[in-house]
Amino acid sequence: MSSTRGWTLRETLIVTVLGAVFAVLYLGWVQVWLIAQAVFGPVTMDVVMGFWFIASIVAAAIIRKPGVAFAAEVLTAAVQVLLGSPAGLLLLVTGAVQGAGAEVVFAVTRWRNYSLAVLMAAGVGAAIFSFIYTWIRFDYGALQPGILIAMFILRCLSGALLGGWLGHVIVEALYRTGALAGLAVDHAKRSAIA
């Protein structure tokens, strides 16, 4: 909610730490996806995809400034590359696409609304952008229309729940620890109480 557009050193450090933490979690989530895919088949990626959007949503909900969602997701991708992700540098494109999808939703609210509904919408925004990207990258046009529709719906639901709702839960839990005191999320909550 801060009117200043620039980031403070503390905000930059928080986005950096979130990027590093979520990079490790994202790499671990790949293993969850691979195991689930072996059991449930190819649409599993769309079911679990929303978790890979969460860094952008958590960072944006805490800092509440333009560019935070995008930067957090790209930074998370960059750390994954440095940690040896087999996806390599292409992961930076993936992070940029997902971060842009979430950022667009926050931009529509002019970076003023970080309610649960908006965080879930940001997860859906990331899902839509990522779906377009993976459509191009993996030639989804060759798939049956029914499968495509199911994949799209599952990815949007995953974005809303694993990205937006879970992101909200994480921010609330972090807020209760007192670690976010003095940040935009803290100012917003104090203003709502007053």
C-alpha positions in Angstrom: 0.0 0.0 0.0 3.0 2.2 0.1 2.9 5.2 -2.2 6.6 4.9 -2.9 7.4 3.0 -6.0 11.1 2.2 -5.2 12.1 -0.7 -3.0 13.8 -0.3 0.3 16.9 -2.4 1.1 14.8 -4.5 3.5 12.1 -5.1 0.8 14.8 -6.2 -1.6 16.4 -8.6 0.9 12.9 -10.1 1.7 12.2 -10.7 -2.0 15.7 -12.2 -2.3 15.2 -14.5 0.7 11.8 -15.6 -0.6 13.2 -16.3 -4.0 15.9 -18.5 -2.5 13.5 -20.4 -0.2 10.9 -21.0 -2.8 13.6 -22.1 -5.3 14.4 -25.0 -3.0 10.7 -25.7 -2.4 10.0 -25.6 -6.2 12.8 -28.1 -6.9 11.3 -30.4 -4.2 7.9 -29.9 -5.7 9.2 -31.3 -9.0 9.7 -34.7 -7.2 6.1 -34.5 -5.9 4.9 -33.9 -9.5 6.9 -36.8 -10.9 5.6 -39.3 -8.4 2.0 -38.1 -8.8 2.4 -38.2 -12.6 3.5 -41.8 -12.5 0.3 -42.6 -10.6 -2.3 -40.2 -12.1 -1.0 -39.4 -15.6 -0.1 -36.3 -17.6 -2.8 -33.9 -16.3 -1.1 -34.1 -12.9 1.1 -31.2 -14.0 -1.9 -29.0 -14.2 -3.2 -30.1 -10.8 0.1 -29.3 -9.0 1.2 -26.3 -11.2 -0.2 -23.6 -8.9 2.5 -24.2 -6.3 5.1 -23.0 -8.8 3.3 -19.5 -8.8 3.4 -19.0 -5.0 6.7 -17.0 -4.7 5.2 -14.2 -6.8 2.0 -14.1 -4.7 3.6 -14.3 -1.3 6.2 -11.6 -2.2 3.6 -9.3 -3.7 1.2 -9.7 -0.7 4.0 -8.7 1.7 5.7 -5.8 -0.2 2.7 -4.5 -2.2 4.7 -2.6 -4.9 4.8 -2.8 -8.7 7.1 -5.4 -10.1 7.4 -7.5 -6.9 5.4 -10.5 -8.2 7.4 -10.5 -11.5 10.8 -10.1 -9.8 10.2 -12.7 -7.2 9.2 -15.4 -9.7 12.2 -14.6 -12.0 14.6 -14.6 -9.0 13.2 -17.9 -7.8 13.8 -19.3 -11.3 17.3 -17.9 -11.4 18.2 -19.6 -8.0 16.8 -22.9 -9.3 19.1 -22.6 -12.3 22.0 -21.9 -10.0 21.0 -24.9 -7.9 21.3 -27.1 -11.0 17.7 -27.5 -12.2 17.7 -29.7 -15.3 15.4 -27.2 -17.0 18.4 -24.9 -17.3 18.1 -21.3 -18.5 14.7 -21.9 -20.1 13.5 -21.8 -16.5 14.1 -18.0 -16.5 11.5 -17.7 -19.3 9.1 -19.8 -17.4 9.5 -17.7 -14.3 9.1 -14.5 -16.2 5.8 -15.7 -17.8 4.4 -16.9 -14.5 5.5 -13.8 -12.7 4.0 -11.6 -15.4 0.7 -13.4 -15.2 0.4 -12.7 -11.4 1.7 -9.1 -11.8 -1.0 -8.2 -14.4 -3.7 -9.0 -11.8 -2.0 -6.8 -9.2 -1.6 -4.0 -11.8 -5.3 -4.1 -12.6 -5.9 -3.2 -8.9 -3.2 -0.5 -9.3 -1.3 -2.5 -6.6 -3.8 -1.5 -4.0 -5.8 -4.7 -3.3 -4.2 -7.8 -1.8 -7.4 -9.5 -0.5 -7.7 -13.3 -0.7 -9.8 -13.0 -3.8 -7.1 -10.9 -5.6 -4.4 -13.3 -4.5 -6.4 -16.2 -5.9 -7.0 -14.2 -9.1 -3.2 -13.6 -9.3 -2.8 -17.4 -9.2 -5.3 -17.8 -12.0 -3.5 -15.0 -13.9 -0.2 -17.0 -13.6 -2.0 -20.1 -14.6 -3.4 -18.5 -17.8 -0.1 -17.1 -18.8 1.7 -20.3 -18.1 -0.9 -22.3 -20.0 -0.4 -20.1 -23.1 3.3 -20.5 -22.8 3.2 -24.3 -22.4 0.7 -24.5 -25.3 3.3 -23.0 -27.5 6.2 -24.8 -26.1 4.6 -28.3 -26.0 2.2 -28.0 -29.0 -1.0 -28.3 -27.1 -2.9 -27.7 -30.3 -2.3 -31.4 -31.1 -4.3 -32.5 -28.1 -8.0 -33.3 -28.0 -10.2 -30.3 -27.1 -11.7 -32.1 -24.1 -8.3 -32.8 -22.6 -7.2 -29.2 -23.2 -10.3 -27.8 -21.5 -9.7 -30.1 -18.5 -6.0 -29.1 -18.3 -6.9 -25.4 -18.4 -9.6 -25.7 -15.7 -7.3 -27.8 -13.5 -4.4 -25.4 -13.9 -6.6 -22.4 -13.1 -8.0 -24.1 -10.0 -4.5 -25.1 -8.9 -3.3 -21.5 -9.4 -6.2 -20.2 -7.3 -5.7 -22.7 -4.5 -2.0 -23.7 -4.4 -0.8 -20.2 -5.6 -3.4 -17.8 -4.2 -5.0 -19.4 -1.2 -1.9 -21.1 0.0 0.1 -17.9 -0.6 -2.5 -16.1 1.6 -2.1 -18.7 4.3 1.7 -18.4 4.3 1.6 -14.6 4.5 -0.8 -14.7 7.4 1.4 -17.2 9.2 4.5 -15.1 8.6 2.6 -12.0 9.8 1.6 -13.6 13.1 5.3 -14.2 13.8 6.0 -10.5 13.8 8.6 -10.8 11.1 6.7 -8.6 8.7 6.4 -5.6 11.1 6.8 -2.3 9.4 6.2 -3.7 5.9 3.3 -2.8 3.6 1.3 -5.8 4.7 1.7 -4.7 8.3 0.7 -1.1 7.5 -2.4 -2.4 5.7 -3.5 -4.6 8.6 -3.0 -1.8 11.1 -5.0 0.6 9.0 -7.8 -1.9 8.7 -7.9 -2.2 12.5 -7.8 1.5 13.2 
